[in-house]
Amino acid sequence: MKIFLIDFEKKTFIIDDINSKDFLLSFENIKNYSKKQINKTSFLNKYPIPFKRYKIAFENVINEIKKGNTYLLNLTFPTQIETNLSLDEIFYKADAKFKLKYKDKFVCFSPERFVKIKNNKIYTYPMKGTIDANIPDAKEIILQNQKELAEHTMVVDLLRNDLGMIAKNIKVTKFRYIDKIKAGKKELFQVSSEIEGDMPKNWQKDWKKLILELLPAGSISGTPKKKTIEIIKNNEKYDRGFYTGVFGIIDEEKGFLDSAVIIRYIEKNQNQLLYKSGGGITLDSDLNSEYQELLDKVYLPL
């Protein structure tokens, strides 16, 4: 079994043995490390970009939507953080479905699967829509919110089309179901859907090419992809790097692949830590709410 890692712009594609010392990996029930107890009280201080800087980018994106150049765009920015935990300690302490630490470069604790291929079936689980689980009637509020419904529907449609490039008989098997995830001291409800399709026989012979065809992931770019990515670069004006890329595991002999989107991501840049986060922007998005979502997604799930 091997591990793979791809950055947002598809410029770097790393493949290594799953037991490589460059990686710490936790993929549901697959791990390449021994458990380590970290008994340490932690803190997290945030130093986000100014609201004014976010407002300029947000309004530019809204103008592009009004022109019809994009319908959904995932706008992200880096937040400088301080914590007393090392990347190793964050990895071991973090409670998340998918975890990865690469060298001393970054750590990721992602709640979002990208694609899974098993028994010649491909599955993807787009996530769009988040709300504080402690808000009264939170589930009903998020499911009835028309902006969230429109955003989620666009992402599901985009992912259906993406899977159709490499698979057949694409169908949405679950639409807008809710999971609870930990976000530091908060608990969040996260809205997801499930889409599946039939892969060609012996797909694993061309698995690298097939994965690259699907990237970047629709949930962290937008639609239409090509023009949306151009708008992202013009407005974010920073290098996402591995953030919003994908990582995964592949067993070519067994015809098994599983992968996750690289979100909830902390990058080490010399002695500085950057936490990259963001959210989907549509015509109905509210500036203050979107800025707050960017801040709320900066957390340690300990």
C-alpha positions in Angstrom: 0.0 0.0 0.0 1.2 3.5 -0.9 0.4 7.0 0.2 0.0 9.9 -2.3 -0.1 13.7 -1.9 -1.1 16.3 -4.5 -1.1 20.1 -4.1 -3.9 22.4 -5.1 -2.3 23.4 -8.5 -1.4 19.8 -9.4 2.3 20.8 -9.7 3.5 18.4 -7.0 2.5 14.7 -6.9 4.2 12.7 -4.2 3.9 8.9 -4.0 5.6 7.0 -1.2 5.4 3.8 0.8 2.7 4.1 3.5 5.4 3.5 6.2 7.6 6.3 5.0 9.1 8.3 7.8 8.1 11.5 6.0 4.5 10.9 6.8 2.2 10.4 9.8 -1.1 9.1 8.5 -4.5 8.2 10.0 -7.1 7.2 7.6 -10.1 5.9 9.5 -8.9 2.4 10.5 -5.5 2.6 8.7 -2.6 4.1 10.6 1.2 4.1 10.1 2.2 5.0 13.7 1.9 3.9 17.3 -0.4 5.9 19.5 1.2 8.6 21.6 -0.4 10.3 24.6 0.2 14.0 24.7 -0.7 15.3 28.1 -0.3 19.0 27.6 -2.7 21.9 28.0 -2.8 23.8 24.8 -3.7 27.3 23.5 -4.4 28.9 20.2 -4.1 32.6 19.3 -5.4 33.8 15.9 -4.1 36.8 13.9 -6.4 36.9 10.8 -6.2 39.1 7.8 -8.0 42.5 8.3 -11.7 42.6 7.6 -11.0 45.3 5.0 -8.7 43.0 3.0 -11.4 40.2 3.1 -14.1 42.7 2.1 -12.2 43.7 -1.1 -11.8 40.1 -2.2 -15.4 39.2 -1.3 -16.8 42.1 -3.2 -14.7 41.3 -6.3 -16.0 37.7 -6.2 -19.6 38.9 -5.9 -19.0 41.2 -9.0 -17.6 38.2 -10.9 -20.7 36.2 -10.0 -23.0 39.0 -11.2 -21.1 39.0 -14.5 -21.7 35.2 -14.8 -18.0 34.3 -14.7 -18.5 32.0 -11.6 -21.6 30.8 -9.7 -19.8 29.4 -6.6 -16.2 30.2 -5.5 -14.3 28.9 -2.4 -12.5 32.0 -1.1 -9.7 31.3 1.4 -7.0 33.1 3.3 -4.1 32.3 5.7 -4.4 33.2 9.4 -1.2 33.5 11.4 -1.6 31.5 14.6 0.4 30.9 17.8 0.2 27.6 19.8 2.4 25.8 22.3 2.0 22.6 20.4 4.3 21.3 17.7 3.0 19.8 14.4 3.7 16.3 15.8 1.7 17.1 19.0 -1.2 18.6 17.0 -1.3 15.4 14.9 -1.4 13.0 17.9 -3.9 15.1 19.8 -6.3 15.9 16.9 -9.6 14.1 16.7 -10.4 13.8 13.0 -11.5 11.3 10.4 -8.5 11.9 8.2 -5.1 13.1 9.5 -1.8 13.7 7.9 1.5 15.2 8.8 4.2 15.7 6.1 7.8 16.1 7.3 7.9 19.3 9.4 6.0 21.2 6.7 2.3 20.8 7.6 -0.4 19.0 9.5 -3.9 18.4 8.4 -7.0 17.1 10.3 -9.6 16.8 7.6 -13.3 15.9 8.0 -13.8 15.6 4.2 -13.3 12.5 2.1 -12.5 13.2 -1.6 -13.1 10.0 -3.5 -13.1 6.3 -2.5 -12.8 3.5 -5.0 -13.7 -0.1 -3.9 -15.0 -3.1 -5.9 -14.9 -0.9 -9.1 -17.3 1.6 -7.5 -16.3 5.2 -6.9 -17.8 7.4 -4.2 -17.5 11.0 -3.3 -18.9 13.0 -0.4 -19.1 16.8 -1.0 -19.4 18.8 2.1 -21.0 22.3 2.0 -22.9 23.9 4.9 -21.8 24.3 8.5 -23.6 25.6 11.6 -22.9 25.6 15.3 -24.5 22.5 16.8 -25.5 24.4 20.0 -27.8 26.8 18.2 -31.5 25.8 18.9 -33.0 23.9 16.0 -29.6 24.0 14.2 -30.3 21.1 11.9 -33.6 22.6 10.7 -32.0 26.0 10.2 -29.1 24.8 8.1 -31.3 22.4 6.0 -33.9 25.1 5.3 -31.4 27.9 4.5 -31.9 28.7 0.8 -28.4 30.0 0.3 -26.9 26.9 1.8 -29.2 24.7 -0.3 -28.2 26.5 -3.5 -24.5 26.3 -2.6 -24.7 22.6 -1.7 -26.7 21.8 -4.8 -24.1 23.5 -7.1 -21.3 21.5 -5.5 -23.2 18.2 -5.9 -23.9 19.0 -9.5 -20.2 19.8 -10.1 -19.0 16.6 -8.5 -21.6 14.6 -10.5 -20.1 16.0 -13.7 -16.5 15.4 -12.4 -17.2 11.8 -11.7 -18.8 11.4 -15.1 -15.4 12.1 -16.7 -13.9 8.9 -15.4 -16.9 6.7 -14.4 -20.4 5.7 -15.6 -23.9 5.4 -14.1 -23.4 8.4 -11.8 -26.1 8.9 -9.2 -26.7 10.8 -6.0 -27.4 8.2 -3.3 -27.8 10.5 -0.3 -28.6 14.2 -0.5 -27.8 16.6 2.4 -27.3 14.4 5.4 -25.7 15.8 8.6 -22.6 14.8 10.5 -21.4 16.3 13.8 -17.8 17.3 14.0 -15.6 18.8 16.7 -14.2 22.3 16.2 -12.1 23.0 19.2 -14.5 23.8 22.0 -17.4 24.0 19.6 -19.4 21.2 17.9 -20.5 21.8 14.3 -23.1 20.2 12.1 -21.7 19.6 8.6 -24.0 19.0 5.6 -22.8 16.3 3.1 -24.1 14.3 0.2 -23.0 10.9 -1.3 -22.5 10.4 -5.1 -21.4 7.1 -6.7 -20.5 5.6 -10.1 -19.1 2.6 -11.8 -15.4 2.5 -12.6 -13.9 0.8 -15.7 -12.2 -2.6 -15.1 -8.5 -2.3 -14.2 -8.9 1.4 -13.4 -5.9 1.1 -11.1 -3.5 0.9 -14.0 -4.3 4.6 -14.8 -5.2 5.7 -11.3 -2.8 8.7 -11.2 -4.2 10.1 -14.5 -7.8 9.5 -13.3 -7.3 11.3 -10.0 -5.6 14.3 -11.7 -8.7 14.6 -14.0 -10.9 15.2 -11.0 -8.7 17.9 -9.4 -8.9 20.4 -8.0 -11.8 19.2 -5.8 -15.0 21.0 -6.7 -15.9 21.7 -3.0 -12.8 23.8 -2.5 -12.6 25.5 -5.9 -16.0 26.2 -7.4 -17.9 26.2 -10.7 -17.1 26.5 -13.6 -13.7 25.3 -12.5 -11.3 26.9 -15.0 -12.6 30.5 -14.8 -13.2 30.1 -11.0 -9.6 29.1 -10.3 -8.5 32.1 -12.3 -10.6 34.4 -10.1 -9.4 32.6 -7.0 -5.7 33.4 -7.9 -6.5 37.0 -8.7 -8.2 37.6 -5.4 -6.5 35.4 -2.8 -3.1 36.5 -3.9 -1.2 33.8 -1.9 0.0 30.3 -2.6 -2.4 27.6 -1.3 0.4 25.0 -1.7 -0.9 21.6 -0.4 -3.9 23.3 1.2 -7.1 22.2 -0.6 -5.1 19.5 -2.5 -5.7 15.8 -1.7 -3.9 13.0 0.1 -4.8 9.3 0.1 -3.9 5.7 0.0 -3.7 3.3 -2.9 -3.5 -0.5 -3.0 -3.2 -1.3 -6.8 -3.3 -5.1 -6.3 -6.6 -5.0 -4.4 -8.1 -2.2 -6.5 -8.6 0.1 -3.5 -8.2 3.8 -3.2 -9.3 6.3 -0.6 -8.5 10.0 -0.4 -9.3 13.1 1.6 -9.4 16.9 0.9 -6.6 18.7 2.6 -8.6 21.2 4.7 -8.2 22.1 8.4 -4.6 22.7 7.6 -1.6 24.2 9.5 1.6 25.0 7.6 5.0 25.8 9.1 6.9 28.5 7.3 10.2 29.0 9.1 9.1 29.9 12.6 5.6 31.0 11.6 2.5 28.9 11.6 -0.3 29.6 9.1 -3.7 28.2 9.3 -5.5 28.3 5.9 -9.3 28.4 5.8 -12.3 29.7 3.9 -15.8 29.1 2.6 -18.0 29.0 -0.5 -19.3 32.3 -1.9 -22.5 32.6 -3.9 -24.6 35.6 -4.9 -26.6 35.2 -1.6 -23.5 35.2 0.6 -23.3 37.7 3.5 -20.0 39.4 3.9 -19.9 39.4 7.7 -21.1 35.8 8.0 -18.4 34.6 5.5 -15.6 36.4 7.3 -16.8 34.8 10.6 -16.9 31.4 8.9 -13.2 31.8 7.9 -12.4 32.6 11.5 -14.5 29.8 13.0 -12.7 27.2 10.9 -9.4 28.1 12.5 -9.4 25.7 15.4 -7.6 22.7 16.9 -9.9 19.6 17.2 -8.4 18.4 20.5 
